[in-house]
Amino acid sequence: MKQASSGISRSVAILICINSIIGAGLFINPTALTSIAGPYGFLGYALGALLVLPILLSIAELAKLHPVAGGLYVYSKTYIGSWAGFLSAWAYFVGKSVSAALLIHKFVLFFQVRVPALQSTPVIFLDIAIIFFFTLLNIGGVSIGGRIQYLFSALKATPVLVTFAIGTLFFDAKNFKEIASLKEICSSLPVAIFALLGFEVICAIGNQIHDAKKNIKRVIVSSFFIVAAINITFQAIIFGIVGYDLVNAQEPILVLGMKAFATHPWIGSLLNGVVFASIVGGFFSLLTSNCWNLHTIANNNHLPGKALLTKINGNNVPWVSILIEASIAVFVLSITANQIPLQNMSVCAQILSYTLAVTAAFYAVTTKATKDLPFWVPLLGLLSCCFIFGIAGFKVITLGLSVPFLALFLLGCCAAVAQQCITGSKRC
């Protein structure tokens, strides 16, 4: 599988999506899912996949119709209006910039406590160093495709494949003799569903996929089902091996490793380290794709400084946009110590973008822009968006509002209003 000469090959595009979807959640969620649904936490992923499916199909169809850079902006602008396009792309850009920052923060926290040489350095300094290291790599021409995606995919695949292999030796079907209620399984949805989101990341760089009109929908759908299958299988196998010991496991892979390799505990520690090292893959994919959303917003005259924000270097990287994305990541980590409200609000912003995209898909169907999507799919997608937004919104209400996130979002909206006024005055 080689990167296509005219862009990103379909196989690499799938890896980009998988690296974006599979973050720390797959490896951390077994504890929460076991606490809620016992042996049947894996069914939370199955229900979550069914719930997300109409959203996925709606966005995938739009991606096929419009395989361009900054796709989420284009979808909403084309079928709803210019301001819907801005809100969709800006909410998504800020939300994913924050999510990327939190991934790096988890990576840094894990390794700082385990590497003595790092323990005297403030966490925020390490965050900044890692964020700008990868930012400079991108600006310098380290491609989002090709070998680096294979590297990150291999990191994530290692603990998953080892778990599957251990399962052939230690899996105990007796761990599943207890029957969970439908209520308990449904209660696991708020944990499981957010580990299935991120398939849309490829829409930001749709124009870079080889034969995008043919391949991008296949990329989105294939990567989603691959991840859903991995999540379901991983959760079932790890419970079959570890059982209810997962309830008290802060790092489930470490507990798994210690049980399977009791005489060689370093193997469990190594696998656990690989899990957290693989988080960088999700950050890299987000960093190098999400910047195109800001580039698209600026290129469509929604923000001041279009000439600067749309600058692209010789490596085809919108380097100013990626620097701003990195700066936002540093800003939110520097200004707030409470990461939970930040994460919850970033999810709400991303669901807003989903909702606008699915609404656009409904209009695309009703205006006959596509005949390949039944009208009831985006309608179900809107119901799914409302459900997921309700989960995220409830978390924001109960766990607190992130003022830095809200300030960033409103700052962009104010800048867009100011730009609109300036543009209108010039026309007059």
N, C-alpha and C positions, 0 to 999 in steps of 0.2 A: 504494500500500500504506500504509494508515493504521493507527495503533494503535486497536484496538477499544475502544469506550467502556467496556465492562465488564471490561477487562483488557488483557493483551498479545495482540496479533494473532498469528496463526500465522506470518506472514512475519517479524515482529520476533522471535518466539521462535526461529525458525530462525537468524536472524542472531546471536542471543545464543549459541546452540550453536556456530555456526561461529567466532565470535570467541573462544570458550573453547577450542575444539580447536586452531585454527591459532594457534600461538604462534611463538616464534623457530625451532622445530624445522624447519619447512618450508624456511626460508631458510638454515639452517645445515647441515642434514643432507646436502645434495649432496656435501660434501667427504668425510664419513665413508662414505656409501653408495658413492661412486665408489672410494674406497680399498679397500672390501671386495668389491664386486661389479662394478666397472668399469661398462660401458655399461648393465648390467641392474639397477642399483640400484633402479630404479622398480618392479621385480618384488617387492622387499622390502615395498613398500607394499601390493601386491596380495595377497601371502601374509598380511601383517599384517591386512588387512581381513577375509579369510576366517577368520582365527583369532579375531578380535574379534566377528565376526558373531553367533555364538550368545549371547554375553554381551549384546550390543546388543539382540537380539530378546527375551531374557528380561527385561531391565530395562524395555524399551519396553512389554511386555505388562503388567508390574506398574504402570507409570506410568498406563496406560489404566484399570486396575482401581481405582487409588487416586490420582487427580489432586489431590494435596493438598500443602500446604507441608511441607518436610522429608521428601520422599517416601522416601528411602533408609531413614530411621528407621522409617517406617510399614510398609514392605515386610517388613523383617526382624522387626519386633515382631509383626505380624499372623500370620505363618506359622511363625515359629520361637520367639519369646519376647521379653520385655521387655529382657533383657540383650543379646540379639543386636541388637535395635534400637539400644540405646545404643552398643555397640561399633561398629556400622556407621556411625552418624551421627557419633560422636566421632572415629573414625579418619579419616573423610572430611573433617570440619571442620578438624582439625589439618593433615592432608595438603594440603588445598587452600589453607589460610591460608599455609602455607610456600611452596607453589608460586607463589602470588600475590606473596609477598615477593621471591622469586627473579626473577620477571619484571621487577619494578620495579628490582631491583638491576642486571639486564642493561641495562635502558633507561638508567639513570643512568651506568653505566660507559661506555657507548658515547658519550653526549653530553658527559660531563665532559672526556674527552681531546680533544674537538673544539671545545669552547667555552672560550676562554681565561678568560672571566670566572668560570667554575665551577671552574677547576683549583686554586685556593687553598682551596676549601671541602672539608672531609673528606667522603668518599663517604657515610658513614653519616648525616650531616646532610642531605644531598640525598635519600637514601632516605626518611628520616623526613618531610621536607617534602612529598615527592610523595605518600607513603602517606596522610598526614593531610589533604592538600589534597583528594584524591579522596574520602576518608572524609567530610569536612565537606560536600563537594558532595552526596554521597548523603543525608546527614542533612538537608541543607537542601532536598532535594526534587528533585534532578536525577534524572529517572527512568531506570531501566535500559532501558526501551523507547524506541520512537520515534526521534527525530532522532539521538541520540547513537550508537545502534547503526548507523545508516546512515553516520555519520561514520567510525566505527572500521572498518566493513566496507569503506568506500571506500579507507581507508588501506591495508588489507591487499590489496584487489583491485588497486590500482595497480601494484605491482611484478610481480604475477602476470600481469596482462593485458599489461603491457609485455613481459614475457618471452615470452609467447605470440606477440605481434606480431613481436618480433625474430626468433622462430623461423621465421617465414615467409620471412625474408630470409637468415638465416645458418645454418639447420639443415643439418647435413651427415650424411647417412645413412652415410657411410663410417666415422664414429666408432663405428658399431655392428657392424663386421665381425668384431670379436673375440668369441668365444663364451665365456660365463661358465659355470662348473659349477653344478650344483644345490646343492652344498655352499656355494659362495660366496654364492649368492642367499639360501639359508637363514640363512647367517651374518649377513646384513644385517638380519634380523628384530629383534634387540635395539635397533638404531638406529631402524628404521622404525616399530615398533609403538607406541612411546610418543607418536609424533606423531599417532596416531589416537584417542587417549583424550580424554575430556572431554565426550562426548555426553550424559552423565547429569547435567550441571550444571543443566539445566532442571527436573529432578525436585524440586529444592529449592523452586522457585516454581511448581509445577504448578497450584496453585489460582489463579494470576493469569492463566493462559492462557485466552483467550476460547474457550468451549465445549471445555474441557480434555479431557473424556472422549472426545470425537471427535477432537481435534486433537493431543494430546500425543504419542501414538505416532507419528503422521505426522511431527511435528516432529523427534523423535529419529532416526527412520530416514532421513528426507530429508537432514537436516544431515550425518549420518555419510557417506552415499553421495556427497554433494556434496564433502565434504572429501577423501574417499578418491580421488575422480576428479581433484580438483585436485592432490593430492600426487603421484599416479602420473604425470599429464600434465606437471606442472612439472618433476619429476625427469628425465623422458625428454627434454623439450625443452632444459633447461639443459645436459644432457650433450651433446645433439646440437649445441649451439652452441659450448660451451667445451671439451668433450672432457676429456682427462686433466689439463688445467690446473686442474681442480677439486680435484685431490688436494692441492695446495699453497695452496688458496684459503681463507683464514680467513673471508672475507666473500664468498661466491659471487656475490651480486648485484652487488657492486662490480666483480668481475672481468668479469662479464657486461656491465655498463655500459661498462667501459673498452674492451672489445673491439668492442662495437656502436657506441659513440660516441667513437672514439679522438680525434677532433678537438675534442670537447666533453666533456672528462673530468668536468666539473661535473655532467653529467646522471647519470653513474654514482654519484657521491657523493650526489646528491639522492635517487636511488632507494634507495640504501643507508640513508640517513637516514629515509626513509619506512618502510622495513622495521622499523627499531627503534622508531620512533614508534608504529607500529601495535601494538606489544607492550602498550601501555597499554590497548588495547581488551580484551585477554584479562584483564588485571588488574581492569579495571572490572567486567566480567561476573562474574568470580569473587567480587569483593568484595561485590557487591550481591545475589548469589544465595546464597552460602555462609553468610552470617550467619543465614539462616533455618534452617539445620541446628542451630545452637546454640540458637536460639529454640525450636525443636521439642523438643530434648533437655530444656531447662529447663521448658518448658510441661508436659512429662510427668513432672516431679518427679524427674529424675535428678541434678540439681545443686542445691546450696544457692542461695538468693537468687532463687527463681522470680519473685517480684514485680518485681524489678529487671531481670532478664535478659529478661523478656518484654515490657518496656515498648515501645510503638509510638507514634511521634509522629503528628502530623496529616498527614504525607506518606506514611503507611503504611510507615514504615521502623523496624525493630527497632533503635533507635539505640544502645542499650547493647550489644547483641550485636555490632553492626558496629564499635563502639569496641574491644571485646575482640579481635575478629578483627584489627583494625589493630594493636593492641598486641602481639599474638602475632607478627605480621609484623615489627614493629620489634625485638622481643625476639630472635628468631632471627638477624636480621641483625647485631644489636649484639654478640651473645655469641660468634659463631663467624665465623672468616675462611674456613674451608674449606666451600665451598658444595656440593661433590659428594656427601659423605655425607648432607647435609641433603636434597638432591634425591632421592637413592636411597631414603631412608627414607620420604619423603613419598609416593613411588610405591608402596612396599610397603603403606603405610596405606590408600591408595586401592584397591589390589587386594584387601585384606582386606574392604573395604566391598563391592566387586564380588562377591566370593566369597559373602558372606552374602546379598546380593540375589539371586544366581543360585540359591542353595540355597532361598531363599524362593520363587522362581519354580517350582522343582521341587515343593515342597510344594503350591503353588497348583494345579499340574497334577494331582497325585495325589489332592488333596482335591476335585477337580472345581470349584474356584473359577473356573477358566477352561477353556474348551474350544477356545480359539483357538491354543494353543501345544502342539505335539507334545511328548511327554515326553522325547524324545531331544535336544531343543534345549537345555534347561538342563543335561542331562548332558554334552553337548559343551561347554557354557559352563563347567562346573566344571573340565573338563580344560584348557580355555584359560586359566582363572584360575590353575590350578596351574603351567602353563607360564610365564605372564607373571610370576607370583610367584617362580618359580625364577630367572628372569632377573634380576629386581630384587634378590632375596635374595643371589644370587651377587655382584652388584655391592656390596652392603652388606658381605659377608664379605671381599671382596678389596680394597675401597677404604676401608673403615672405617665405624664406627658413629657416628652423630651423637648425642652425649649430650644436647644441648639438646632435640632432637626427642623422644628417649625420655623425658626428664624431663617434658616437656609432656604427652605421651600418658599417662604413669603418674599425673601429677598429676590429670588429669581422671578417671581410673579410681578413684583414691583418694577424690576428692570425691564420686563417684557412690556408692561403698561407704558413705561417711560419711552421705550423704543417705539411703540406704536404711536404715541403722541408726537414724537419727533418726526417719524416717517410721514404722519398725516399732515403735519405743519409744512413739511417740505413740498408735499404734493399740492397743497393749497397755494 
